[in-house]
Amino acid sequence: MERFYPSLFPRQGLSQGRRHVANAAGARYSMAAETHAGAGRAGKRRMDSRKRSVASDATAVFGLTQRQLQTILDEIAGEKVAAFTVAVNYEVRGHRGYSADKIIPTFSWTAKSGRTGETTVFVKWFRTAGPHEAYHYEWLARCHAPIPRMYGSLVTPDKREMIFLEHLDYVDAMHPFDAFLLDAEKFPKFLQAVARFNAVKAPAEYVNSLPKWKCAEALEGAQSTLESLWSHAAEGDLGDQLARLCAKHKEKLERLKALVKEVASPIDLMEAGLCHNDLSPDSTCWDPRTGEAVVIDLESVGMGPRFRDAAKYLGAPDEVLRRCLPQKELVRHYLGEYARAGGVDATVDQFIAEARPLWLAGILEMMWFSLARAIDGRVDWTEDAGEGRRAFREDLYNTIKALIGEVL
């Protein structure tokens, strides 16, 4: 199975009230001034608190000017803002992410009506050009999906998207990941958020614009990855444990390569639904108003088999994956929340029949990443490459054992 690691926000400074993102659509505009990527790169050091006056040219928010931030502040306050200052008191901790620079500023503002407030915001500036998440936040807010409020978005001159979200706490630290699965309070709440997200009935215009996950395409490189894994294990690149396992089951390699094609057949016939495609505790936060989890990191949202997100956690049998409750009990919980949110009714047996091949497809699809990290140890949750290698070698060992069990 895959391993995921957390980004942790400090537990303070939650933003004020929520509005639907649809109302924030007008907050997107192009910035004329140059911005600075280095100002917001997540790291271990505590960021200096910096305040700027209204007349200053640049703020601590990636060098944006007050004028460039004005529309965002108006949306935060819910009315025109006359003046504001910015302080960056908190750093993004833990998981640093692969795709964006992140910063957590606090805005102290005074509206033209005289009302004042202080709001802490999570700002995410993507490292590559083009649309990323703002489009999804706008559409999914209209669908009342379980997501945080987006105050607005900007596009820098180099066409990199920047989004401004309400600041929330992540669901849990996920290292070690097994501890989260065994948490009888948090794991079911996480599954509730997954179910509510998967049950969203989006308008045809949005659905038709989304990428469609195709299993056969996703698994195109899986057979060569399996061959590479066995080769690296034989050469001692993956440690003694994996070397012994692959040597013992060398004859199973061809059968595992055949499994890659077999799992795609039933998946192609499954009912489609909205999929996050990268759902983990690391991509969910607590909503302090409801005590429930909401979903973030929307860049990979698309259409796919309706239970693809949940299969990552509920598709493996109990003897393969330990969880806080038996598989069928957790499946009933997920399906109950799915139906309450408007999803099509399904039985526990139907879910398991769909989730089992989806779980297998998921681990086969991501095996290339696990193999690369098991060799180089380059992860974004620690600078210790040795720890990165150890964690992913352990996961690969458990994954290969589970796959071998499928073909015995």
C-alpha positions as CSV (number, residue, x, y, z in Angstrom):
1,M,0.0,0.0,0.0
2,E,1.0,3.6,-0.4
3,R,2.3,5.7,2.5
4,F,1.2,9.3,3.0
5,Y,2.7,11.9,5.2
6,P,1.1,15.0,6.8
7,S,1.3,18.8,6.6
8,L,0.5,20.2,10.0
9,F,-0.8,23.7,10.7
10,P,-0.4,25.3,14.1
11,R,-3.7,25.1,16.0
12,Q,-4.5,28.8,16.1
13,G,-5.8,31.7,14.1
14,L,-8.7,30.0,12.3
15,S,-10.3,32.2,9.6
16,Q,-13.7,33.8,10.1
17,G,-17.1,32.8,8.5
18,R,-17.6,30.8,5.3
19,R,-19.2,31.7,2.0
20,H,-19.5,29.6,-1.1
21,V,-16.5,29.8,-3.4
22,A,-18.8,30.7,-6.2
23,N,-19.0,34.2,-4.7
24,A,-15.2,34.4,-4.8
25,A,-14.9,33.8,-8.5
26,G,-14.5,37.5,-9.2
27,A,-11.4,37.6,-7.0
28,R,-9.2,36.2,-9.8
29,Y,-7.1,38.7,-11.7
30,S,-3.7,39.1,-13.2
31,M,-1.0,40.7,-11.1
32,A,1.2,43.3,-12.8
33,A,4.0,43.3,-10.3
34,E,6.7,40.7,-10.0
35,T,6.4,38.3,-7.1
36,H,9.0,36.4,-5.1
37,A,8.9,32.6,-4.8
38,G,11.5,32.4,-2.0
39,A,9.3,34.3,0.4
40,G,6.9,31.5,1.0
41,R,8.9,28.3,0.6
42,A,7.9,25.9,3.4
43,G,10.7,24.9,5.7
44,K,11.8,24.1,9.2
45,R,12.7,27.6,10.2
46,R,10.1,29.9,11.8
47,M,9.2,32.8,9.5
48,D,9.8,36.3,10.8
49,S,6.7,38.3,11.6
50,R,6.6,41.2,9.1
51,K,4.0,43.9,8.8
52,R,3.5,46.4,6.1
53,S,1.5,49.6,6.0
54,V,-1.2,50.3,3.5
55,A,1.1,52.5,1.5
56,S,3.9,50.0,1.1
57,D,4.6,48.5,-2.3
58,A,5.0,44.9,-1.1
59,T,3.7,42.6,1.6
60,A,5.0,39.4,3.2
61,V,2.6,37.4,1.0
62,F,5.0,36.4,-1.7
63,G,5.8,40.1,-2.3
64,L,2.3,40.9,-3.4
65,T,1.3,44.6,-3.1
66,Q,-1.6,45.8,-1.1
67,R,-3.5,46.7,-4.3
68,Q,-3.1,43.1,-5.6
69,L,-4.5,41.7,-2.3
70,Q,-7.3,44.1,-2.0
71,T,-10.0,42.0,-3.7
72,I,-9.0,39.0,-1.6
73,L,-9.4,41.1,1.6
74,D,-12.8,42.4,0.5
75,E,-13.9,38.8,0.1
76,I,-12.4,37.8,3.5
77,A,-14.3,40.7,5.2
78,G,-17.5,40.3,3.2
79,E,-17.4,44.0,2.4
80,K,-15.0,46.7,1.2
81,V,-11.8,46.9,3.3
82,A,-10.3,50.4,3.9
83,A,-6.9,49.3,5.4
84,F,-5.1,46.1,6.4
85,T,-1.7,44.8,7.6
86,V,-0.1,41.4,7.1
87,A,1.9,39.3,9.5
88,V,3.4,35.9,8.8
89,N,3.7,34.3,12.2
90,Y,3.3,30.6,11.3
91,E,5.2,28.2,9.0
92,V,3.9,25.3,7.1
93,R,5.2,22.3,9.0
94,G,5.7,18.6,8.3
95,H,4.8,17.6,4.7
96,R,6.2,20.3,2.4
97,G,4.5,19.2,-0.8
98,Y,5.8,18.7,-4.2
99,S,3.8,21.1,-6.3
100,A,3.6,24.5,-4.5
101,D,5.1,27.0,-2.2
102,K,2.9,27.7,0.9
103,I,2.6,30.4,3.5
104,I,0.2,31.2,6.4
105,P,-0.3,35.0,6.8
106,T,-2.7,36.7,9.2
107,F,-4.5,39.8,7.9
108,S,-5.6,42.5,10.4
109,W,-8.2,44.6,8.6
110,T,-10.6,47.5,9.0
111,A,-13.6,47.7,6.7
112,K,-15.0,50.9,5.4
113,S,-17.9,50.4,7.7
114,G,-15.5,50.6,10.7
115,R,-15.8,46.9,11.4
116,T,-12.5,45.2,12.2
117,G,-11.2,41.7,12.1
118,E,-8.2,39.3,12.0
119,T,-8.1,36.4,9.7
120,T,-5.4,33.7,9.2
121,V,-5.3,32.3,5.6
122,F,-3.5,29.5,3.9
123,V,-1.9,30.7,0.6
124,K,-0.7,28.1,-2.0
125,W,1.4,29.3,-5.0
126,F,1.9,26.5,-7.6
127,R,5.3,26.0,-9.0
128,T,4.2,25.3,-12.6
129,A,2.1,27.4,-15.0
130,G,-1.5,26.8,-15.7
131,P,-4.7,26.1,-13.8
132,H,-4.5,23.8,-10.8
133,E,-7.1,24.0,-8.0
134,A,-9.1,27.3,-8.2
135,Y,-11.4,26.0,-10.9
136,H,-12.3,23.0,-8.8
137,Y,-12.9,25.0,-5.6
138,E,-15.3,27.3,-7.5
139,W,-17.3,24.5,-9.1
140,L,-17.4,22.2,-6.0
141,A,-18.5,25.0,-3.7
142,R,-21.6,25.4,-5.9
143,C,-22.2,21.7,-5.3
144,H,-21.9,22.0,-1.5
145,A,-19.0,19.6,-1.5
146,P,-17.1,19.2,1.8
147,I,-14.3,21.6,1.0
148,P,-12.9,24.7,2.8
149,R,-13.8,28.2,1.7
150,M,-11.6,29.7,-1.0
151,Y,-11.4,33.5,-0.7
152,G,-10.1,33.9,-4.2
153,S,-7.2,33.2,-6.5
154,L,-4.6,35.2,-8.5
155,V,-2.5,34.4,-11.6
156,T,1.1,35.7,-11.6
157,P,2.8,37.1,-14.7
158,D,4.5,33.7,-15.2
159,K,0.9,32.2,-15.3
160,R,1.3,30.4,-11.9
161,E,-1.9,30.1,-9.9
162,M,-2.1,31.3,-6.3
163,I,-5.1,30.4,-4.1
164,F,-6.2,31.8,-0.8
165,L,-8.0,29.3,1.5
166,E,-9.4,29.5,5.0
167,H,-6.8,28.2,7.5
168,L,-7.7,24.8,9.0
169,D,-6.0,22.0,10.9
170,Y,-5.0,18.9,9.1
171,V,-6.8,15.7,10.1
172,D,-3.8,13.9,11.5
173,A,-0.1,13.2,11.4
174,M,0.3,10.1,9.2
175,H,3.8,8.9,10.2
176,P,3.5,6.1,10.9
177,F,0.4,5.7,8.6
178,D,-0.7,2.5,10.3
179,A,-1.5,4.5,13.5
180,F,-4.1,6.6,11.6
181,L,-5.9,3.5,10.3
182,L,-6.1,2.2,13.8
183,D,-7.6,5.4,15.2
184,A,-11.3,4.5,15.9
185,E,-12.3,8.2,16.2
186,K,-10.4,9.9,13.4
187,F,-10.4,7.2,10.7
188,P,-14.2,6.9,10.5
189,K,-14.5,10.7,10.3
190,F,-12.0,10.7,7.5
191,L,-14.1,8.1,5.6
192,Q,-17.2,10.2,6.2
193,A,-15.5,13.1,4.3
194,V,-14.4,10.7,1.5
195,A,-18.0,9.4,1.1
196,R,-19.5,12.9,1.1
197,F,-17.0,14.0,-1.6
198,N,-17.6,10.9,-3.8
199,A,-21.3,11.4,-3.6
200,V,-21.3,14.9,-5.1
201,K,-23.5,15.3,-8.1
202,A,-21.8,17.8,-10.2
203,P,-23.3,19.7,-13.2
204,A,-22.7,18.3,-16.6
205,E,-20.6,21.3,-17.6
206,Y,-18.1,20.6,-14.9
207,V,-18.2,16.8,-15.2
208,N,-17.5,17.0,-18.9
209,S,-14.5,19.2,-18.3
210,L,-12.9,16.7,-15.9
211,P,-10.3,14.1,-16.9
212,K,-11.4,10.5,-16.9
213,W,-9.3,8.0,-15.1
214,K,-8.7,4.9,-17.3
215,C,-7.2,1.9,-15.6
216,A,-5.5,0.4,-18.6
217,E,-3.7,3.7,-19.3
218,A,-2.8,4.1,-15.6
219,L,-1.2,0.7,-15.5
220,E,0.8,0.9,-18.7
221,G,4.1,0.9,-16.9
222,A,3.3,-1.4,-14.1
223,Q,4.7,-4.6,-15.7
224,S,8.1,-3.0,-16.4
225,T,8.1,-1.6,-12.8
226,L,7.6,-5.1,-11.5
227,E,10.5,-6.4,-13.6
228,S,12.6,-3.5,-12.4
229,L,11.7,-4.1,-8.8
230,W,12.7,-7.8,-9.0
231,S,16.0,-6.7,-10.7
232,H,16.8,-4.1,-8.0
233,A,16.0,-6.6,-5.3
234,A,18.3,-9.2,-6.8
235,E,21.1,-6.6,-6.9
236,G,20.6,-5.7,-3.2
237,D,19.4,-2.2,-3.9
238,L,16.2,-2.7,-1.7
239,G,17.6,-4.3,1.4
240,D,17.8,-7.9,2.6
241,Q,14.1,-8.4,3.3
242,L,12.9,-7.6,-0.2
243,A,15.9,-9.5,-1.7
244,R,14.8,-12.6,0.1
245,L,11.1,-12.2,-0.7
246,C,11.7,-11.6,-4.4
247,A,14.2,-14.5,-4.7
248,K,11.8,-16.9,-2.9
249,H,9.0,-16.0,-5.3
250,K,10.9,-15.4,-8.5
251,E,8.5,-17.6,-10.4
252,K,5.6,-15.4,-9.4
253,L,6.9,-12.4,-11.4
254,E,5.2,-13.5,-14.7
255,R,1.9,-14.2,-12.8
256,L,2.0,-10.7,-11.2
257,K,2.6,-9.2,-14.7
258,A,-0.5,-11.0,-15.9
259,L,-2.4,-9.6,-12.9
260,V,-1.9,-6.1,-14.2
261,K,-4.1,-6.8,-17.2
262,E,-6.6,-8.8,-15.2
263,V,-7.5,-6.1,-12.7
264,A,-8.4,-3.6,-15.5
265,S,-11.2,-5.7,-16.9
266,P,-13.8,-5.4,-14.1
267,I,-12.8,-1.8,-13.4
268,D,-13.7,-0.7,-16.9
269,L,-17.4,-1.7,-16.3
270,M,-17.8,0.1,-12.9
271,E,-20.2,3.0,-12.4
272,A,-18.4,6.3,-12.6
273,G,-18.4,9.0,-10.0
274,L,-16.5,12.1,-8.7
275,C,-13.0,11.1,-7.5
276,H,-10.4,13.1,-5.7
277,N,-7.7,10.7,-7.0
278,D,-5.2,11.6,-4.2
279,L,-7.3,11.4,-1.0
280,S,-5.4,10.9,2.2
281,P,-5.5,12.3,5.7
282,D,-2.9,14.7,4.4
283,S,-5.6,16.1,2.0
284,T,-8.3,16.6,4.6
285,C,-8.8,19.2,7.3
286,W,-11.1,19.7,10.3
287,D,-13.9,22.2,10.0
288,P,-14.1,23.8,13.4
289,R,-17.7,24.8,12.9
290,T,-19.0,21.2,12.4
291,G,-16.2,19.0,13.8
292,E,-16.2,17.2,10.5
293,A,-13.4,16.7,7.9
294,V,-13.3,18.6,4.6
295,V,-11.3,17.8,1.5
296,I,-8.4,19.9,0.1
297,D,-5.6,19.5,-2.6
298,L,-8.1,19.3,-5.5
299,E,-5.6,19.4,-8.4
300,S,-6.2,15.8,-9.4
301,V,-10.1,15.8,-9.2
302,G,-11.7,13.8,-12.0
303,M,-14.2,11.2,-13.0
304,G,-13.5,7.5,-12.3
305,P,-14.9,4.4,-10.7
306,R,-17.2,5.7,-7.9
307,F,-15.3,3.9,-5.1
308,R,-11.8,4.5,-6.3
309,D,-10.9,6.9,-3.4
310,A,-12.3,4.6,-0.7
311,A,-10.8,1.5,-2.1
312,K,-7.4,2.7,-1.1
313,Y,-8.4,2.2,2.5
314,L,-11.2,-0.3,2.4
315,G,-10.4,-2.5,-0.6
316,A,-7.8,-4.7,1.1
317,P,-9.0,-7.7,3.2
318,D,-8.5,-7.6,7.0
319,E,-5.7,-10.1,6.9
320,V,-3.7,-7.8,4.7
321,L,-4.5,-4.4,6.2
322,R,-5.1,-3.7,9.9
323,R,-7.7,-1.1,10.6
324,C,-9.5,0.2,13.7
325,L,-12.6,-1.9,12.8
326,P,-13.3,-4.9,10.6
327,Q,-13.5,-4.2,6.9
328,K,-17.2,-4.8,6.5
329,E,-18.1,-2.6,9.4
330,L,-16.1,0.3,8.0
331,V,-17.6,-0.3,4.6
332,R,-21.1,0.0,6.1
333,H,-20.1,3.2,7.7
334,Y,-18.8,4.6,4.4
335,L,-21.8,3.4,2.4
336,G,-24.2,4.9,5.0
337,E,-22.5,8.3,4.6
338,Y,-22.4,7.9,0.9
339,A,-26.1,7.3,0.6
340,R,-27.0,10.1,3.1
341,A,-25.0,12.5,0.8
342,G,-26.9,11.4,-2.2
343,G,-24.8,8.6,-3.6
344,V,-26.4,5.6,-5.3
345,D,-27.2,2.8,-2.8
346,A,-24.8,-0.2,-2.8
347,T,-24.5,-3.3,-0.7
348,V,-21.4,-4.2,1.3
349,D,-20.7,-7.1,-1.0
350,Q,-21.1,-4.8,-4.1
351,F,-18.6,-2.4,-2.6
352,I,-16.0,-5.1,-1.8
353,A,-16.4,-6.6,-5.2
354,E,-15.6,-3.2,-6.8
355,A,-13.0,-2.1,-4.2
356,R,-10.8,-5.2,-4.3
357,P,-9.6,-4.7,-7.9
358,L,-9.4,-0.9,-7.4
359,W,-7.1,-1.4,-4.4
360,L,-4.9,-3.7,-6.5
361,A,-4.9,-1.2,-9.4
362,G,-4.0,1.6,-7.0
363,I,-0.9,-0.1,-5.6
364,L,0.2,-1.3,-9.0
365,E,-0.2,2.2,-10.4
366,M,1.9,3.9,-7.7
367,M,4.6,1.2,-7.5
368,W,7.0,3.1,-9.6
369,F,7.0,5.9,-7.1
370,S,7.5,3.6,-4.1
371,L,10.3,1.9,-5.9
372,A,12.1,5.2,-6.7
373,R,11.8,6.4,-3.1
374,A,12.9,3.0,-1.8
375,I,16.1,3.5,-3.8
376,D,16.9,7.2,-3.4
377,G,15.0,8.0,-0.1
378,R,13.9,11.4,-1.4
379,V,10.7,12.2,0.4
380,D,9.2,15.5,1.4
381,W,8.5,14.6,5.0
382,T,12.1,14.2,6.2
383,E,15.5,15.2,5.0
384,D,16.9,11.9,6.2
385,A,17.2,9.8,3.0
386,G,17.9,6.7,5.1
387,E,14.6,7.0,6.9
388,G,12.8,7.6,3.5
389,R,14.4,4.5,2.1
390,R,13.5,2.4,5.2
391,A,9.8,3.5,5.1
392,F,9.3,2.8,1.5
393,R,11.2,-0.5,1.5
394,E,8.9,-1.6,4.3
395,D,5.8,-0.6,2.3
396,L,7.1,-2.3,-0.8
397,Y,7.7,-5.5,1.2
398,N,4.2,-5.5,2.5
399,T,2.8,-4.6,-1.0
400,I,4.7,-7.4,-2.7
401,K,3.6,-9.9,-0.1
402,A,-0.1,-8.8,-0.6
403,L,0.3,-9.1,-4.4
404,I,1.8,-12.5,-4.2
405,G,-1.1,-13.6,-2.0
406,E,-3.4,-12.6,-4.8
407,V,-1.8,-15.0,-7.3
408,L,-1.1,-18.0,-5.1
